[in-house]
């Protein structure tokens, strides 16, 4: 009582006041503290609890154990991978450490140069029906050229020869003697021509007019229809058009007020009953 404990002085470092006992990190990964008015600095001490630490992140001083660094490649936590040398080992990243294991092959197998199947040791040959085939050989069964067999890993696998896709209907397909795949028969020769618009069927060689008297059609031997128009070459000053006839007729007579009169025929005028008219073909 009656006495006072002197307070520890603050520290001034690079123009910044620091409270007594304060800790901070300076650039260059130096750890500083304020003690008795003085600033004491030392290199940052890092504790690394893993065997494969990753480099310190940006702005950090100590390596991190979140993940693994293996052969210069960063691996995520729990990542399972195979080394780049392809020696059939399998590695896993756990708690910053990389552990690798070699596969335990069953008895009778041997390591394979392929990492995808490290315990396979396929036989080099196949024995099938009294014959020996090399690994990968393809052959056909005796008397059956429609079956293809292959020697794979000491075993023979056989399958039917693939056939092309046919574009003909089922009733036109034909499988000949000794053939593996069906072929398309030639379609039967058409007996006539069918018209889709009215369903009428014409025999081969039939000639008809589809509605226009100037157009004639014929049913050809292959079932197709060929049509051709008629060109009118006869001309006269007063042609006579007869219904159902393509070209006008110049010798049929005369037309007068919608009626047809023969040559030299007389008839009264429709405009004046006192006039008599005569048809003269010239």
Legacy VTK file of the C-alpha trace (Angstrom):
# vtk DataFile Version 3.0
C-alpha trace
ASCII
DATASET POLYDATA
POINTS 282 float
0.000 0.000 0.000
1.154 3.417 -0.888
3.478 2.123 -3.616
2.839 1.910 -7.429
4.102 -0.563 -10.036
5.656 1.232 -13.026
3.907 0.481 -16.340
5.910 -1.120 -19.148
6.661 1.422 -21.846
5.221 1.061 -25.364
7.383 0.366 -28.371
7.749 2.467 -31.470
8.632 0.528 -34.591
8.747 2.104 -38.033
6.580 4.960 -36.822
3.862 2.642 -35.438
3.262 2.392 -31.642
3.037 -1.156 -30.288
1.571 -2.083 -26.910
3.741 -4.002 -24.428
3.601 -7.757 -25.140
2.208 -7.281 -28.662
3.207 -9.845 -31.360
3.159 -9.286 -35.125
4.805 -10.541 -38.324
7.005 -8.311 -40.407
7.642 -8.705 -44.170
10.251 -11.335 -44.848
8.593 -13.780 -42.412
10.043 -12.229 -39.242
8.102 -12.522 -35.976
8.372 -9.449 -33.692
7.275 -8.682 -30.090
7.314 -5.595 -27.838
9.122 -6.180 -24.526
10.249 -3.429 -22.151
9.994 -0.750 -24.781
12.134 -2.696 -27.226
11.165 -4.537 -30.358
12.626 -8.037 -30.610
12.395 -9.813 -33.978
13.373 -13.295 -35.118
12.716 -15.544 -38.104
9.310 -17.223 -38.117
9.533 -20.808 -36.886
7.341 -23.257 -38.830
6.102 -26.581 -37.558
5.447 -29.020 -40.432
3.511 -32.107 -39.283
3.507 -33.837 -42.711
6.073 -35.446 -45.005
4.892 -33.836 -48.271
4.001 -30.200 -47.448
2.765 -27.816 -50.112
4.492 -24.459 -50.654
3.264 -21.578 -48.530
0.239 -19.817 -49.993
0.451 -16.235 -51.198
1.093 -13.935 -48.250
1.997 -16.834 -45.921
5.287 -17.882 -44.395
4.850 -21.565 -43.569
4.098 -24.492 -45.893
0.646 -26.024 -45.610
-0.380 -29.636 -45.084
-3.799 -29.232 -46.695
-3.113 -31.593 -49.579
0.080 -33.240 -50.750
2.941 -32.431 -53.088
4.118 -35.516 -54.975
6.675 -35.384 -57.790
6.052 -31.655 -58.119
2.296 -32.117 -58.564
-0.191 -30.860 -55.957
-2.739 -33.479 -54.892
-5.970 -32.751 -53.034
-6.764 -34.358 -49.725
-8.114 -37.897 -50.340
-6.956 -37.973 -53.978
-6.080 -41.487 -55.272
-3.621 -41.607 -58.181
-0.905 -43.658 -59.872
2.686 -42.418 -60.134
3.968 -41.223 -63.465
6.441 -44.113 -63.778
3.499 -46.511 -64.259
4.823 -49.214 -61.929
1.278 -50.393 -61.041
1.404 -48.818 -57.574
-1.563 -46.825 -56.218
-1.028 -43.747 -54.057
-3.361 -41.768 -51.806
-3.020 -38.338 -50.186
-4.076 -38.424 -46.503
-3.372 -35.708 -43.901
-0.629 -34.204 -46.055
1.231 -37.503 -46.503
1.429 -39.673 -49.609
1.210 -43.424 -49.109
1.736 -45.833 -52.030
0.827 -49.519 -52.229
1.592 -52.211 -54.768
-1.248 -54.511 -55.830
-1.279 -58.021 -54.431
-1.682 -60.304 -57.415
-3.443 -63.662 -56.953
-1.391 -66.830 -57.299
-0.592 -67.776 -60.865
-0.678 -64.254 -62.262
2.228 -62.046 -63.179
2.789 -58.289 -63.449
1.760 -56.784 -66.735
3.531 -53.897 -68.480
0.169 -52.161 -68.759
-0.838 -50.181 -65.607
-4.509 -50.731 -66.465
-4.234 -54.458 -65.681
-1.218 -54.997 -63.459
-1.975 -58.557 -62.432
-2.917 -60.047 -65.788
-0.704 -62.630 -67.371
-2.632 -63.841 -70.429
-1.429 -67.003 -72.126
0.286 -66.472 -75.434
-1.687 -69.217 -77.240
-5.161 -70.785 -77.454
-5.984 -74.456 -77.928
-9.282 -74.947 -79.756
-10.617 -78.115 -81.419
-7.199 -79.707 -81.615
-5.468 -76.644 -83.035
-3.257 -73.975 -81.477
-3.713 -70.284 -82.266
-1.521 -67.331 -81.296
-2.857 -64.554 -79.092
-4.941 -62.135 -81.207
-5.351 -64.557 -84.144
-8.692 -64.522 -86.016
-10.040 -67.590 -87.790
-13.269 -69.238 -88.995
-14.705 -72.556 -87.924
-14.340 -75.517 -90.248
-17.162 -75.474 -92.778
-18.695 -72.342 -91.283
-17.462 -69.150 -92.915
-20.266 -67.207 -91.236
-18.587 -67.405 -87.809
-15.431 -65.482 -86.873
-13.337 -66.522 -83.849
-10.510 -64.715 -82.065
-7.908 -65.887 -79.521
-7.911 -63.584 -76.478
-6.053 -64.369 -73.240
-6.009 -68.103 -73.815
-9.709 -68.259 -74.594
-11.499 -68.402 -77.954
-14.480 -66.126 -78.540
-16.673 -66.726 -81.600
-19.356 -64.499 -83.089
-21.431 -64.343 -86.254
-20.090 -62.324 -89.156
-21.859 -58.928 -89.177
-24.190 -58.379 -92.122
-24.956 -55.058 -93.851
-28.277 -53.330 -93.304
-30.682 -53.970 -96.195
-33.029 -51.292 -97.507
-35.562 -53.675 -99.063
-38.690 -55.093 -97.401
-38.598 -58.492 -95.735
-40.406 -60.328 -98.550
-37.717 -59.269 -101.055
-34.769 -60.599 -98.980
-33.093 -63.845 -100.005
-30.424 -66.057 -98.379
-28.687 -68.124 -101.016
-26.820 -71.421 -100.507
-23.444 -70.899 -98.841
-24.165 -67.244 -98.122
-23.853 -65.718 -94.642
-25.972 -62.643 -95.224
-29.227 -62.069 -97.045
-29.432 -59.988 -100.200
-32.248 -58.070 -101.836
-34.109 -59.712 -104.690
-34.933 -57.681 -107.769
-38.547 -56.497 -107.478
-40.974 -58.247 -109.867
-41.716 -56.536 -113.150
-44.802 -54.323 -112.839
-47.966 -55.523 -114.579
-49.213 -52.010 -115.148
-49.254 -48.430 -113.960
-51.125 -47.338 -110.852
-52.264 -43.751 -110.450
-52.433 -42.474 -106.891
-54.917 -39.700 -107.569
-57.877 -41.864 -108.620
-56.655 -45.424 -108.075
-57.050 -46.416 -111.737
-54.532 -48.991 -113.008
-53.630 -49.118 -116.700
-51.928 -52.101 -118.365
-48.545 -51.747 -120.022
-48.924 -50.034 -123.405
-52.276 -48.396 -122.590
-52.691 -44.841 -123.961
-55.124 -42.409 -122.355
-55.781 -38.737 -121.783
-55.616 -37.559 -118.175
-58.331 -34.913 -118.770
-56.640 -32.519 -121.167
-57.425 -33.570 -124.806
-54.074 -32.115 -125.853
-52.129 -34.442 -123.509
-51.696 -38.201 -124.037
-50.075 -40.616 -121.563
-48.733 -44.156 -122.012
-47.992 -46.870 -119.443
-44.391 -48.010 -119.932
-42.923 -51.470 -119.260
-41.179 -50.403 -116.041
-44.445 -49.199 -114.498
-43.803 -45.516 -115.090
-46.139 -43.132 -116.892
-44.891 -40.959 -119.760
-47.050 -38.054 -120.959
-46.661 -35.767 -123.983
-48.641 -32.780 -125.256
-49.927 -32.468 -128.831
-48.822 -29.439 -130.854
-51.513 -28.039 -133.225
-50.070 -26.975 -136.589
-53.248 -26.348 -138.691
-54.371 -22.706 -138.722
-57.316 -20.890 -140.356
-59.020 -17.529 -139.931
-62.118 -19.009 -138.304
-61.216 -22.239 -136.501
-63.931 -24.533 -135.134
-63.271 -25.939 -131.635
-65.078 -29.211 -131.078
-65.563 -30.311 -127.438
-63.231 -33.199 -126.524
-60.950 -32.499 -129.475
-57.473 -31.004 -128.953
-56.823 -28.998 -132.137
-59.354 -26.703 -133.865
-60.971 -27.977 -137.091
-60.825 -25.747 -140.134
-63.061 -27.951 -142.341
-65.944 -28.666 -140.001
-67.965 -25.604 -140.922
-68.717 -22.272 -139.322
-69.521 -21.048 -135.832
-72.212 -18.392 -135.444
-73.625 -17.156 -132.159
-72.341 -20.259 -130.351
-73.735 -22.713 -132.952
-71.836 -24.782 -135.558
-73.095 -24.886 -139.192
-71.750 -27.126 -141.939
-70.330 -25.927 -145.241
-72.936 -24.355 -147.613
-75.594 -24.490 -144.912
-77.992 -21.517 -144.799
-79.592 -20.189 -141.660
-81.435 -17.043 -140.533
-79.557 -14.271 -138.836
-80.015 -14.069 -135.107
-79.968 -10.267 -135.282
-82.366 -9.740 -138.195
-84.900 -12.454 -139.206
-85.123 -10.900 -142.665
-81.465 -11.750 -143.359
-80.381 -15.195 -144.512
-76.780 -16.394 -143.878
-74.720 -19.128 -145.512
-71.607 -20.960 -144.242
-68.780 -20.901 -146.773
-65.542 -22.700 -145.874
-62.568 -21.106 -147.607
LINES 1 283
282 0 1 2 3 4 5 6 7 8 9 10 11 12 13 14 15 16 17 18 19 20 21 22 23 24 25 26 27 28 29 30 31 32 33 34 35 36 37 38 39 40 41 42 43 44 45 46 47 48 49 50 51 52 53 54 55 56 57 58 59 60 61 62 63 64 65 66 67 68 69 70 71 72 73 74 75 76 77 78 79 80 81 82 83 84 85 86 87 88 89 90 91 92 93 94 95 96 97 98 99 100 101 102 103 104 105 106 107 108 109 110 111 112 113 114 115 116 117 118 119 120 121 122 123 124 125 126 127 128 129 130 131 132 133 134 135 136 137 138 139 140 141 142 143 144 145 146 147 148 149 150 151 152 153 154 155 156 157 158 159 160 161 162 163 164 165 166 167 168 169 170 171 172 173 174 175 176 177 178 179 180 181 182 183 184 185 186 187 188 189 190 191 192 193 194 195 196 197 198 199 200 201 202 203 204 205 206 207 208 209 210 211 212 213 214 215 216 217 218 219 220 221 222 223 224 225 226 227 228 229 230 231 232 233 234 235 236 237 238 239 240 241 242 243 244 245 246 247 248 249 250 251 252 253 254 255 256 257 258 259 260 261 262 263 264 265 266 267 268 269 270 271 272 273 274 275 276 277 278 279 280 281
